[in-house]
Every structure is written in structure tokens, then in C-alpha cells.
Amino acid sequence: MKAITIFLSAILMVCAIPEAVSAHVTVKPERSAAGSYETYTMKVPVEKDSNTTKIVLKIPEGATYESVEPVLGFQATFDSAKNVLRWEATEAGLGAGEFQQFSFIVKNPDQAGEMAWDAYQYYADGELVEWNGAADSDSPHALTEIEKNATSQVVSEHGSTTNVRQEDTSSEWMILSMALAVLSLILSLITCVLVWRLKKGGNKK
């Protein structure tokens, strides 16, 4: 029975990995070309029973804000003095178990380097979650690597698109999810075999 408990615990841990990873505020893509006009998407999940009513995103130093995509239920404004984007709920906001994606266009810095996206999530109960910590913290900020030779589909100043080479991070996550699913299936099969063998041994007695 001890072996069965260990295997079942392992299965639960494997299945919980994607959910734990996706619980943070993220900004995609994680890589982009220097000097390009990139469309970024911030994903904001609600981790509490209270509604999220406002999100504030600080535009990284060296980047230039261009425009924002409208989101139903939120009013977007840009504060040029503080270089921050704000989305404020016009109604109830995001409820427990929900998430929303917010897209905007930014001109990347001309030099290669790392951009940190500091985000601030406001809840209806008054709590503020500051997503501005290091990668290994409880509330890490999202990071984008700006590369001279990175390529992606970027939007120019006049609205045209250009193909630039860039890693497809979404496909990487898909591969990871498939691998975890296969591992979970294998562990389940092993558990079934152990249960069958234990029952068979018990019947012999």
C-alpha cells in the first residue's frame, strides 16, 4: 500500500505542475527582436475569491508604448508621466477562477538585453499583489529577452507586419504538457499493475 500511495502522490504532483506555472501574471512573447514593434499579451489570472478590479503594468525602460487593444469590461489608459498602462474594470471585474488577456503594442529597445514587466494586480477586497519579484520569488515579474537576431511577426509603426525569427514558446509548452500527460498515464498504469498484483497475492493467501 505504501508503494501505491507514493505513485498516486507523484501523479497528483505531475498534474498540478501546469496549473501552478500558469497561476502567475505572464507577458508573451518571451523573446523579441531589438528595435521592432511587438504585440505583447499579458495574461492575468485571479488567484483569490475576491474580484480583480484593476491591473497596472509598467512599461520597461527603453521600450516605447504605442497602442492598446480594447477589452470588454475594462477601460485602458496610458500614463506617459509614469510610463504605465492601466486597465480598470468598468463593472465587476474578473471573478474567482477567471483570467483575462490584455494585448498592447510596444516598440522594443534598440539594444539587446532583458525587459522586466512589473505588474500590479488590485483586488476588490483591497489587496494588492505586486508581480515585480525575481524569477524564484512568490510573485515574479515576467521577462522578455530582447535579441539582435531574434525574429518574430512584429507590427511596424505604420501597421504592416514583418516576419522575424523567434522561438515558438507556445509550442514548447504544448510539448511539455504532452510529456507530462504521457508520464501521468505511465504512472497510472504502474499503479494499476501494483494494485492487481497486491490483490492477486492476497487471494493466494
Phi, psi and omega in degrees: 000328180297319180297320180297317179299319180297314181294319179296322177296320179297320179297316180297321179294318180296316182292335183277345184300307182301321180296319181294321181294320186281357184285344181274158170290128181235157174230125180241151002283166179271349176223143180205164184275140178298137176079359183270161174266107187251141172269114180258150178232122177261127178255124183242111176267154176260119185256004183233176175280345179273151180285147171273124185248344180205143175229132178240129180238125178273126178287128183299152179298135180094342177267154182236122179291138179243303183199169183226147177273131179298143177233126181300129179092358179225142175256119182263136176220150177244127178261102183292332180292321180260353180058048180230148174258136179236138171239115180247133182294136177268348177229236185279338183089201181268129182270175180301135180081003180256164172214162179218146176253135181238120183251147181203162180249133179226142171273122182291157173300153180285339182258149177292151180162197183241131177255129177256129181258101178276122182239150182229118186253119183258133179253158182296334180277005177099351181284143176240124175256120183261108178271074184220020182266179178290168185301329182265011180271173179287337180226071184286148172275155177285153181232143173233126178273120178265120185238145178294323184255006179291150179225142177202175175275112184243158181258128181281175181298333183259008175096354178279159181251149179228136178274125178232147184287132180201149178293139177271094185292331180295322179292327177297318179293325179296317179297317179298317180296319179295319180296318179294323179295318178297317179298319179298319179296318179298315179297323179295317179296318178298318179298317179298318180296317179297317179298316180299317181293322179293319177295319180297317179295324179293322180293326180296325179292000000 
